[in-house]
Amino acid sequence: MLVLGIETSCDETGVGLVREGRLLANVVASQVPLHARFGGVVPEIAARAHVEAINPMLAEALAQAGVSWREVEAVAVTVGPGLAGSLLVGLATAKSLALALGVPLVGVNHLEAHVCAVHLEHGEVPPPFLSLVVSGGHTLLLLAEEEGRYTLLGETVDDAAGEAFDKVARFLGLGFPGGPAIDRAAARGDPSAIPFPRSMLQDPSFDFSFAGLKTAVVRHVREATERGAPPRVEDVAASFQEAVVDVQVAKVTRALEAYAVKRLVVAGGVAANSRLRERLASAAAECGVELFVPSPALCTDNGAMVACAGERKLAREGPDPLEVSVDPSLPVGARWSGAGWEPPR
């Protein structure tokens, strides 16, 4: 089955084509230049940019795959979580295409799509497995018990890791998006230069917290500057990054041991971070666990992961009605009913 995937949950317009788990096309229009001067994503600007980009992206994806509209057999689209206005652009487009082509429509959870991206490069990764999903808006640990069924083990209680990267990078003058900027600067710094706190490291839960770490960075830099000894930006970036990674690796390792799973999937935009990938690879090897991480291009938001998740959901649950709506706070595992999205039981 040839599935078209549409992703517009935040600030990247993505269109992908997948047939039976095989990636045929993946095109993304980035909005970074539009939001960079604001140091973060502006929802109204993001939605308007999706409207302008979606049709050219659809045409480019079809051309890249070498297929025609007549060959598309299903349309998958992100319905949440994300920015409401951005999500509505993608859903309106997907509904129009599904109706015009006479093919099934599938509403996809953005976070589950990130997890499914791993199948496009590593083939089938059978459950049970643990998944760390870490991005600009989300940081959570999921236990995939069976196909399409997840248990939320823990999540951030405040800022997501990617959000903390963006805010610290903006404070340090490194630009937007913050993740890649911090990663580049950290490569030239000393990760042990500044002993930033590891929030919730000793907490027995699998939850995360990064807001306090962000505040600690700001306080340290300001106090050091007032003393006339401003720290090297590269050392601050490396020390901050190491604190974020330390907590994530510790929580993941603890969860692997607690649930005795032998496969670990890491997904989301922050999964492209070189230090996180390096440290998790070492931790997985020490635990005797297989690690699956998509290439950086499939870690960030894209339509291919939505197409992959849609293909799998369609086979598992069937299509969604055209009345399906978006949910900016959609939990993983939610199911559509006539009254809306129902949380997993």
Contacts in CASP RR format, 6 or more apart in sequence:
PFRMAT RR
TARGET T0000
AUTHOR 0000-0000-0000
METHOD contacts of the structure
MODEL  1
MLVLGIETSCDETGVGLVREGRLLANVVASQVPLHARFGGVVPEIAARAH
VEAINPMLAEALAQAGVSWREVEAVAVTVGPGLAGSLLVGLATAKSLALA
LGVPLVGVNHLEAHVCAVHLEHGEVPPPFLSLVVSGGHTLLLLAEEEGRY
TLLGETVDDAAGEAFDKVARFLGLGFPGGPAIDRAAARGDPSAIPFPRSM
LQDPSFDFSFAGLKTAVVRHVREATERGAPPRVEDVAASFQEAVVDVQVA
KVTRALEAYAVKRLVVAGGVAANSRLRERLASAAAECGVELFVPSPALCT
DNGAMVACAGERKLAREGPDPLEVSVDPSLPVGARWSGAGWEPPR
1 19 0 8 1.000
1 20 0 8 1.000
1 73 0 8 1.000
1 74 0 8 1.000
1 311 0 8 1.000
1 314 0 8 1.000
2 17 0 8 1.000
2 18 0 8 1.000
2 19 0 8 1.000
2 24 0 8 1.000
2 67 0 8 1.000
2 71 0 8 1.000
2 72 0 8 1.000
2 73 0 8 1.000
2 74 0 8 1.000
3 17 0 8 1.000
3 18 0 8 1.000
3 19 0 8 1.000
3 72 0 8 1.000
3 73 0 8 1.000
3 74 0 8 1.000
3 75 0 8 1.000
3 76 0 8 1.000
3 106 0 8 1.000
3 307 0 8 1.000
3 308 0 8 1.000
3 310 0 8 1.000
3 311 0 8 1.000
3 314 0 8 1.000
4 15 0 8 1.000
4 16 0 8 1.000
4 17 0 8 1.000
4 58 0 8 1.000
4 61 0 8 1.000
4 72 0 8 1.000
4 74 0 8 1.000
4 75 0 8 1.000
4 76 0 8 1.000
4 97 0 8 1.000
4 307 0 8 1.000
5 14 0 8 1.000
5 15 0 8 1.000
5 16 0 8 1.000
5 17 0 8 1.000
5 18 0 8 1.000
5 75 0 8 1.000
5 76 0 8 1.000
5 77 0 8 1.000
5 94 0 8 1.000
5 108 0 8 1.000
5 303 0 8 1.000
5 304 0 8 1.000
5 306 0 8 1.000
5 307 0 8 1.000
5 310 0 8 1.000
6 14 0 8 1.000
6 15 0 8 1.000
6 16 0 8 1.000
6 54 0 8 1.000
6 75 0 8 1.000
6 76 0 8 1.000
6 77 0 8 1.000
6 78 0 8 1.000
6 90 0 8 1.000
6 93 0 8 1.000
6 94 0 8 1.000
6 303 0 8 1.000
6 306 0 8 1.000
7 13 0 8 1.000
7 14 0 8 1.000
7 15 0 8 1.000
7 77 0 8 1.000
7 78 0 8 1.000
7 110 0 8 1.000
7 113 0 8 1.000
7 301 0 8 1.000
7 302 0 8 1.000
7 303 0 8 1.000
7 305 0 8 1.000
7 306 0 8 1.000
8 14 0 8 1.000
8 50 0 8 1.000
8 54 0 8 1.000
8 78 0 8 1.000
8 86 0 8 1.000
8 87 0 8 1.000
8 89 0 8 1.000
8 90 0 8 1.000
8 93 0 8 1.000
9 78 0 8 1.000
9 80 0 8 1.000
9 81 0 8 1.000
9 82 0 8 1.000
9 83 0 8 1.000
9 86 0 8 1.000
9 87 0 8 1.000
9 110 0 8 1.000
9 301 0 8 1.000
10 41 0 8 1.000
10 46 0 8 1.000
10 82 0 8 1.000
10 83 0 8 1.000
10 86 0 8 1.000
10 301 0 8 1.000
11 30 0 8 1.000
11 31 0 8 1.000
11 32 0 8 1.000
11 34 0 8 1.000
11 35 0 8 1.000
11 41 0 8 1.000
11 46 0 8 1.000
11 49 0 8 1.000
11 86 0 8 1.000
12 28 0 8 1.000
12 29 0 8 1.000
12 30 0 8 1.000
12 31 0 8 1.000
12 300 0 8 1.000
12 301 0 8 1.000
12 302 0 8 1.000
13 28 0 8 1.000
13 29 0 8 1.000
13 31 0 8 1.000
13 49 0 8 1.000
13 50 0 8 1.000
13 53 0 8 1.000
13 54 0 8 1.000
13 57 0 8 1.000
14 26 0 8 1.000
14 27 0 8 1.000
14 28 0 8 1.000
14 29 0 8 1.000
14 57 0 8 1.000
14 301 0 8 1.000
14 302 0 8 1.000
14 303 0 8 1.000
14 306 0 8 1.000
15 25 0 8 1.000
15 26 0 8 1.000
15 27 0 8 1.000
15 54 0 8 1.000
15 57 0 8 1.000
15 58 0 8 1.000
15 60 0 8 1.000
15 61 0 8 1.000
15 303 0 8 1.000
16 23 0 8 1.000
16 24 0 8 1.000
16 25 0 8 1.000
16 26 0 8 1.000
16 27 0 8 1.000
16 61 0 8 1.000
16 302 0 8 1.000
16 303 0 8 1.000
16 304 0 8 1.000
16 306 0 8 1.000
16 307 0 8 1.000
17 23 0 8 1.000
17 24 0 8 1.000
17 25 0 8 1.000
17 26 0 8 1.000
17 61 0 8 1.000
17 62 0 8 1.000
17 64 0 8 1.000
17 65 0 8 1.000
17 67 0 8 1.000
17 72 0 8 1.000
17 304 0 8 1.000
17 307 0 8 1.000
18 24 0 8 1.000
18 120 0 8 1.000
18 304 0 8 1.000
18 307 0 8 1.000
18 308 0 8 1.000
18 311 0 8 1.000
20 311 0 8 1.000
21 119 0 8 1.000
21 120 0 8 1.000
21 123 0 8 1.000
21 308 0 8 1.000
21 311 0 8 1.000
22 120 0 8 1.000
23 120 0 8 1.000
23 121 0 8 1.000
23 304 0 8 1.000
23 308 0 8 1.000
24 64 0 8 1.000
24 65 0 8 1.000
24 66 0 8 1.000
24 67 0 8 1.000
25 60 0 8 1.000
25 61 0 8 1.000
25 62 0 8 1.000
25 64 0 8 1.000
25 65 0 8 1.000
25 66 0 8 1.000
25 304 0 8 1.000
26 61 0 8 1.000
26 64 0 8 1.000
26 297 0 8 1.000
26 298 0 8 1.000
26 302 0 8 1.000
26 303 0 8 1.000
26 304 0 8 1.000
27 57 0 8 1.000
27 60 0 8 1.000
27 61 0 8 1.000
27 64 0 8 1.000
28 57 0 8 1.000
28 300 0 8 1.000
28 301 0 8 1.000
28 302 0 8 1.000
28 303 0 8 1.000
29 49 0 8 1.000
29 53 0 8 1.000
29 56 0 8 1.000
29 57 0 8 1.000
31 41 0 8 1.000
31 45 0 8 1.000
31 46 0 8 1.000
31 49 0 8 1.000
32 176 0 8 1.000
32 177 0 8 1.000
34 42 0 8 1.000
34 45 0 8 1.000
34 46 0 8 1.000
34 49 0 8 1.000
35 41 0 8 1.000
35 42 0 8 1.000
35 45 0 8 1.000
35 46 0 8 1.000
35 176 0 8 1.000
36 175 0 8 1.000
36 176 0 8 1.000
38 176 0 8 1.000
39 166 0 8 1.000
39 170 0 8 1.000
39 175 0 8 1.000
39 176 0 8 1.000
40 166 0 8 1.000
40 170 0 8 1.000
40 176 0 8 1.000
41 83 0 8 1.000
43 83 0 8 1.000
43 84 0 8 1.000
43 85 0 8 1.000
43 86 0 8 1.000
46 83 0 8 1.000
46 85 0 8 1.000
46 86 0 8 1.000
47 83 0 8 1.000
47 85 0 8 1.000
47 86 0 8 1.000
47 88 0 8 1.000
47 89 0 8 1.000
50 86 0 8 1.000
50 89 0 8 1.000
50 90 0 8 1.000
51 89 0 8 1.000
54 89 0 8 1.000
54 90 0 8 1.000
54 93 0 8 1.000
58 93 0 8 1.000
62 68 0 8 1.000
62 69 0 8 1.000
69 101 0 8 1.000
72 97 0 8 1.000
72 101 0 8 1.000
72 103 0 8 1.000
73 103 0 8 1.000
73 104 0 8 1.000
74 98 0 8 1.000
74 103 0 8 1.000
74 104 0 8 1.000
74 105 0 8 1.000
74 106 0 8 1.000
74 310 0 8 1.000
74 311 0 8 1.000
74 314 0 8 1.000
74 319 0 8 1.000
75 94 0 8 1.000
75 97 0 8 1.000
75 98 0 8 1.000
75 101 0 8 1.000
75 103 0 8 1.000
75 104 0 8 1.000
75 105 0 8 1.000
75 106 0 8 1.000
76 94 0 8 1.000
76 105 0 8 1.000
76 106 0 8 1.000
76 107 0 8 1.000
76 108 0 8 1.000
76 306 0 8 1.000
76 307 0 8 1.000
76 309 0 8 1.000
76 310 0 8 1.000
76 311 0 8 1.000
76 313 0 8 1.000
76 314 0 8 1.000
77 90 0 8 1.000
77 91 0 8 1.000
77 93 0 8 1.000
77 94 0 8 1.000
77 105 0 8 1.000
77 106 0 8 1.000
77 107 0 8 1.000
77 108 0 8 1.000
77 306 0 8 1.000
78 87 0 8 1.000
78 90 0 8 1.000
78 107 0 8 1.000
78 108 0 8 1.000
78 109 0 8 1.000
78 110 0 8 1.000
78 113 0 8 1.000
78 306 0 8 1.000
79 87 0 8 1.000
79 91 0 8 1.000
79 107 0 8 1.000
79 108 0 8 1.000
79 109 0 8 1.000
79 324 0 8 1.000
79 325 0 8 1.000
79 326 0 8 1.000
79 327 0 8 1.000
79 330 0 8 1.000
79 341 0 8 1.000
80 87 0 8 1.000
80 109 0 8 1.000
80 110 0 8 1.000
80 326 0 8 1.000
80 327 0 8 1.000
80 328 0 8 1.000
80 329 0 8 1.000
80 330 0 8 1.000
81 109 0 8 1.000
81 110 0 8 1.000
81 111 0 8 1.000
81 138 0 8 1.000
81 327 0 8 1.000
81 328 0 8 1.000
81 329 0 8 1.000
81 330 0 8 1.000
81 331 0 8 1.000
82 110 0 8 1.000
82 328 0 8 1.000
82 330 0 8 1.000
83 328 0 8 1.000
84 326 0 8 1.000
84 328 0 8 1.000
87 326 0 8 1.000
87 328 0 8 1.000
88 326 0 8 1.000
91 324 0 8 1.000
91 325 0 8 1.000
91 326 0 8 1.000
94 105 0 8 1.000
94 107 0 8 1.000
95 105 0 8 1.000
95 322 0 8 1.000
97 103 0 8 1.000
98 104 0 8 1.000
98 105 0 8 1.000
98 322 0 8 1.000
99 322 0 8 1.000
104 314 0 8 1.000
104 318 0 8 1.000
104 319 0 8 1.000
104 320 0 8 1.000
105 319 0 8 1.000
105 320 0 8 1.000
105 321 0 8 1.000
105 322 0 8 1.000
105 324 0 8 1.000
106 310 0 8 1.000
106 313 0 8 1.000
106 314 0 8 1.000
106 318 0 8 1.000
106 319 0 8 1.000
106 320 0 8 1.000
107 310 0 8 1.000
107 313 0 8 1.000
107 320 0 8 1.000
107 324 0 8 1.000
107 336 0 8 1.000
108 306 0 8 1.000
108 309 0 8 1.000
108 310 0 8 1.000
108 313 0 8 1.000
109 309 0 8 1.000
109 330 0 8 1.000
109 331 0 8 1.000
109 332 0 8 1.000
109 333 0 8 1.000
109 334 0 8 1.000
110 301 0 8 1.000
110 306 0 8 1.000
110 330 0 8 1.000
111 133 0 8 1.000
111 138 0 8 1.000
111 140 0 8 1.000
111 142 0 8 1.000
111 332 0 8 1.000
112 148 0 8 1.000
112 150 0 8 1.000
112 309 0 8 1.000
112 332 0 8 1.000
112 333 0 8 1.000
113 303 0 8 1.000
113 305 0 8 1.000
113 306 0 8 1.000
113 308 0 8 1.000
113 309 0 8 1.000
113 310 0 8 1.000
114 133 0 8 1.000
114 135 0 8 1.000
114 267 0 8 1.000
114 268 0 8 1.000
114 269 0 8 1.000
114 299 0 8 1.000
114 305 0 8 1.000
115 131 0 8 1.000
115 133 0 8 1.000
115 142 0 8 1.000
115 144 0 8 1.000
115 265 0 8 1.000
115 267 0 8 1.000
115 309 0 8 1.000
116 305 0 8 1.000
116 308 0 8 1.000
116 309 0 8 1.000
116 310 0 8 1.000
116 312 0 8 1.000
117 267 0 8 1.000
117 268 0 8 1.000
117 294 0 8 1.000
117 298 0 8 1.000
117 299 0 8 1.000
117 302 0 8 1.000
117 304 0 8 1.000
117 305 0 8 1.000
117 308 0 8 1.000
118 125 0 8 1.000
118 265 0 8 1.000
118 267 0 8 1.000
118 292 0 8 1.000
118 293 0 8 1.000
118 294 0 8 1.000
119 125 0 8 1.000
119 308 0 8 1.000
119 312 0 8 1.000
120 294 0 8 1.000
120 298 0 8 1.000
120 304 0 8 1.000
120 305 0 8 1.000
120 308 0 8 1.000
121 294 0 8 1.000
121 295 0 8 1.000
121 298 0 8 1.000
122 292 0 8 1.000
122 294 0 8 1.000
125 263 0 8 1.000
125 265 0 8 1.000
125 292 0 8 1.000
126 263 0 8 1.000
127 144 0 8 1.000
127 145 0 8 1.000
127 146 0 8 1.000
127 147 0 8 1.000
128 143 0 8 1.000
128 144 0 8 1.000
128 145 0 8 1.000
128 146 0 8 1.000
128 259 0 8 1.000
128 261 0 8 1.000
128 263 0 8 1.000
129 143 0 8 1.000
129 144 0 8 1.000
129 261 0 8 1.000
129 262 0 8 1.000
129 263 0 8 1.000
129 264 0 8 1.000
129 265 0 8 1.000
129 292 0 8 1.000
130 141 0 8 1.000
130 142 0 8 1.000
130 143 0 8 1.000
130 144 0 8 1.000
130 153 0 8 1.000
130 252 0 8 1.000
130 255 0 8 1.000
130 256 0 8 1.000
130 259 0 8 1.000
130 261 0 8 1.000
130 263 0 8 1.000
130 264 0 8 1.000
130 265 0 8 1.000
131 141 0 8 1.000
131 142 0 8 1.000
131 143 0 8 1.000
131 144 0 8 1.000
131 150 0 8 1.000
131 264 0 8 1.000
131 265 0 8 1.000
131 266 0 8 1.000
131 267 0 8 1.000
132 140 0 8 1.000
132 141 0 8 1.000
132 248 0 8 1.000
132 252 0 8 1.000
132 264 0 8 1.000
132 265 0 8 1.000
132 266 0 8 1.000
132 267 0 8 1.000
132 271 0 8 1.000
132 280 0 8 1.000
133 139 0 8 1.000
133 140 0 8 1.000
133 141 0 8 1.000
133 142 0 8 1.000
133 267 0 8 1.000
133 268 0 8 1.000
134 140 0 8 1.000
134 160 0 8 1.000
134 161 0 8 1.000
134 162 0 8 1.000
134 248 0 8 1.000
134 266 0 8 1.000
134 267 0 8 1.000
134 268 0 8 1.000
134 269 0 8 1.000
134 270 0 8 1.000
134 271 0 8 1.000
134 276 0 8 1.000
135 160 0 8 1.000
135 161 0 8 1.000
135 162 0 8 1.000
135 268 0 8 1.000
135 269 0 8 1.000
135 270 0 8 1.000
136 160 0 8 1.000
136 161 0 8 1.000
136 162 0 8 1.000
136 163 0 8 1.000
136 165 0 8 1.000
136 166 0 8 1.000
136 269 0 8 1.000
136 270 0 8 1.000
137 160 0 8 1.000
137 162 0 8 1.000
137 163 0 8 1.000
138 155 0 8 1.000
138 156 0 8 1.000
138 160 0 8 1.000
138 268 0 8 1.000
139 155 0 8 1.000
139 156 0 8 1.000
139 160 0 8 1.000
139 161 0 8 1.000
139 162 0 8 1.000
139 208 0 8 1.000
139 210 0 8 1.000
139 248 0 8 1.000
139 270 0 8 1.000
140 152 0 8 1.000
140 153 0 8 1.000
140 154 0 8 1.000
140 155 0 8 1.000
140 156 0 8 1.000
141 152 0 8 1.000
141 153 0 8 1.000
141 154 0 8 1.000
141 155 0 8 1.000
141 206 0 8 1.000
141 251 0 8 1.000
141 252 0 8 1.000
141 255 0 8 1.000
142 150 0 8 1.000
142 151 0 8 1.000
142 152 0 8 1.000
142 153 0 8 1.000
142 332 0 8 1.000
143 150 0 8 1.000
143 151 0 8 1.000
143 153 0 8 1.000
143 255 0 8 1.000
143 259 0 8 1.000
143 261 0 8 1.000
144 150 0 8 1.000
144 265 0 8 1.000
145 151 0 8 1.000
147 312 0 8 1.000
147 316 0 8 1.000
148 312 0 8 1.000
148 313 0 8 1.000
148 316 0 8 1.000
148 333 0 8 1.000
149 333 0 8 1.000
149 344 0 8 1.000
150 332 0 8 1.000
150 333 0 8 1.000
150 344 0 8 1.000
152 331 0 8 1.000
152 332 0 8 1.000
153 206 0 8 1.000
153 255 0 8 1.000
153 259 0 8 1.000
154 205 0 8 1.000
154 206 0 8 1.000
154 207 0 8 1.000
154 208 0 8 1.000
155 207 0 8 1.000
155 208 0 8 1.000
156 207 0 8 1.000
156 208 0 8 1.000
156 209 0 8 1.000
156 210 0 8 1.000
157 200 0 8 1.000
157 207 0 8 1.000
157 208 0 8 1.000
157 209 0 8 1.000
158 209 0 8 1.000
158 210 0 8 1.000
158 211 0 8 1.000
158 212 0 8 1.000
159 167 0 8 1.000
159 209 0 8 1.000
159 210 0 8 1.000
159 211 0 8 1.000
159 214 0 8 1.000
160 210 0 8 1.000
161 208 0 8 1.000
161 210 0 8 1.000
161 244 0 8 1.000
161 248 0 8 1.000
161 270 0 8 1.000
162 178 0 8 1.000
162 179 0 8 1.000
162 269 0 8 1.000
162 270 0 8 1.000
163 210 0 8 1.000
164 210 0 8 1.000
164 211 0 8 1.000
164 213 0 8 1.000
164 214 0 8 1.000
164 244 0 8 1.000
165 177 0 8 1.000
165 178 0 8 1.000
165 179 0 8 1.000
165 182 0 8 1.000
165 244 0 8 1.000
165 270 0 8 1.000
166 176 0 8 1.000
166 177 0 8 1.000
166 178 0 8 1.000
166 179 0 8 1.000
167 214 0 8 1.000
168 178 0 8 1.000
168 182 0 8 1.000
168 214 0 8 1.000
168 217 0 8 1.000
168 237 0 8 1.000
168 240 0 8 1.000
169 175 0 8 1.000
169 176 0 8 1.000
169 177 0 8 1.000
169 178 0 8 1.000
169 179 0 8 1.000
169 181 0 8 1.000
169 182 0 8 1.000
169 237 0 8 1.000
170 176 0 8 1.000
170 178 0 8 1.000
171 217 0 8 1.000
171 218 0 8 1.000
171 221 0 8 1.000
172 185 0 8 1.000
172 221 0 8 1.000
172 233 0 8 1.000
172 236 0 8 1.000
172 237 0 8 1.000
173 233 0 8 1.000
174 181 0 8 1.000
174 182 0 8 1.000
174 185 0 8 1.000
174 233 0 8 1.000
174 237 0 8 1.000
175 181 0 8 1.000
179 270 0 8 1.000
179 273 0 8 1.000
180 272 0 8 1.000
182 237 0 8 1.000
182 240 0 8 1.000
182 241 0 8 1.000
183 241 0 8 1.000
183 273 0 8 1.000
183 274 0 8 1.000
183 275 0 8 1.000
185 233 0 8 1.000
185 234 0 8 1.000
185 237 0 8 1.000
185 238 0 8 1.000
186 234 0 8 1.000
186 237 0 8 1.000
186 238 0 8 1.000
186 240 0 8 1.000
186 241 0 8 1.000
186 242 0 8 1.000
186 275 0 8 1.000
187 238 0 8 1.000
187 274 0 8 1.000
188 234 0 8 1.000
188 238 0 8 1.000
189 232 0 8 1.000
189 234 0 8 1.000
189 235 0 8 1.000
189 237 0 8 1.000
189 238 0 8 1.000
190 234 0 8 1.000
190 235 0 8 1.000
190 238 0 8 1.000
190 239 0 8 1.000
191 238 0 8 1.000
191 239 0 8 1.000
191 241 0 8 1.000
191 242 0 8 1.000
191 275 0 8 1.000
192 239 0 8 1.000
192 242 0 8 1.000
193 231 0 8 1.000
193 232 0 8 1.000
193 235 0 8 1.000
193 236 0 8 1.000
193 238 0 8 1.000
193 239 0 8 1.000
194 220 0 8 1.000
194 231 0 8 1.000
194 235 0 8 1.000
194 236 0 8 1.000
194 239 0 8 1.000
194 240 0 8 1.000
195 239 0 8 1.000
196 213 0 8 1.000
196 216 0 8 1.000
196 217 0 8 1.000
196 220 0 8 1.000
196 239 0 8 1.000
196 240 0 8 1.000
196 242 0 8 1.000
196 243 0 8 1.000
197 212 0 8 1.000
197 213 0 8 1.000
197 216 0 8 1.000
197 243 0 8 1.000
198 213 0 8 1.000
198 243 0 8 1.000
198 246 0 8 1.000
198 247 0 8 1.000
198 250 0 8 1.000
199 208 0 8 1.000
199 209 0 8 1.000
199 210 0 8 1.000
199 211 0 8 1.000
199 212 0 8 1.000
199 213 0 8 1.000
199 247 0 8 1.000
200 207 0 8 1.000
200 208 0 8 1.000
200 209 0 8 1.000
200 247 0 8 1.000
201 246 0 8 1.000
201 247 0 8 1.000
201 250 0 8 1.000
206 251 0 8 1.000
206 254 0 8 1.000
206 255 0 8 1.000
208 247 0 8 1.000
208 248 0 8 1.000
208 251 0 8 1.000
210 244 0 8 1.000
213 240 0 8 1.000
213 243 0 8 1.000
213 244 0 8 1.000
217 236 0 8 1.000
217 240 0 8 1.000
220 231 0 8 1.000
220 236 0 8 1.000
221 230 0 8 1.000
221 231 0 8 1.000
221 236 0 8 1.000
224 230 0 8 1.000
224 231 0 8 1.000
241 273 0 8 1.000
241 275 0 8 1.000
242 275 0 8 1.000
244 276 0 8 1.000
245 273 0 8 1.000
245 275 0 8 1.000
245 276 0 8 1.000
245 279 0 8 1.000
248 276 0 8 1.000
248 280 0 8 1.000
249 276 0 8 1.000
249 279 0 8 1.000
249 280 0 8 1.000
249 283 0 8 1.000
252 264 0 8 1.000
252 280 0 8 1.000
252 283 0 8 1.000
253 283 0 8 1.000
253 287 0 8 1.000
256 264 0 8 1.000
256 287 0 8 1.000
256 289 0 8 1.000
257 287 0 8 1.000
261 289 0 8 1.000
262 288 0 8 1.000
262 289 0 8 1.000
262 290 0 8 1.000
263 289 0 8 1.000
263 290 0 8 1.000
263 292 0 8 1.000
264 280 0 8 1.000
264 284 0 8 1.000
264 289 0 8 1.000
264 290 0 8 1.000
264 291 0 8 1.000
264 292 0 8 1.000
265 292 0 8 1.000
265 293 0 8 1.000
266 276 0 8 1.000
266 277 0 8 1.000
266 280 0 8 1.000
266 291 0 8 1.000
266 292 0 8 1.000
266 293 0 8 1.000
267 293 0 8 1.000
267 294 0 8 1.000
267 299 0 8 1.000
268 299 0 8 1.000
268 300 0 8 1.000
269 299 0 8 1.000
269 300 0 8 1.000
269 301 0 8 1.000
270 276 0 8 1.000
270 299 0 8 1.000
271 277 0 8 1.000
271 293 0 8 1.000
271 294 0 8 1.000
271 299 0 8 1.000
272 296 0 8 1.000
272 299 0 8 1.000
272 300 0 8 1.000
277 293 0 8 1.000
280 291 0 8 1.000
280 293 0 8 1.000
281 291 0 8 1.000
284 290 0 8 1.000
284 291 0 8 1.000
285 291 0 8 1.000
293 299 0 8 1.000
294 305 0 8 1.000
298 304 0 8 1.000
298 305 0 8 1.000
317 335 0 8 1.000
320 336 0 8 1.000
321 336 0 8 1.000
321 338 0 8 1.000
323 338 0 8 1.000
324 336 0 8 1.000
325 340 0 8 1.000
325 341 0 8 1.000
327 334 0 8 1.000
327 340 0 8 1.000
327 341 0 8 1.000
330 341 0 8 1.000
331 343 0 8 1.000
331 344 0 8 1.000
332 344 0 8 1.000
333 343 0 8 1.000
333 344 0 8 1.000
334 341 0 8 1.000
334 342 0 8 1.000
334 343 0 8 1.000
334 344 0 8 1.000
335 341 0 8 1.000
335 342 0 8 1.000
335 344 0 8 1.000
336 342 0 8 1.000
END
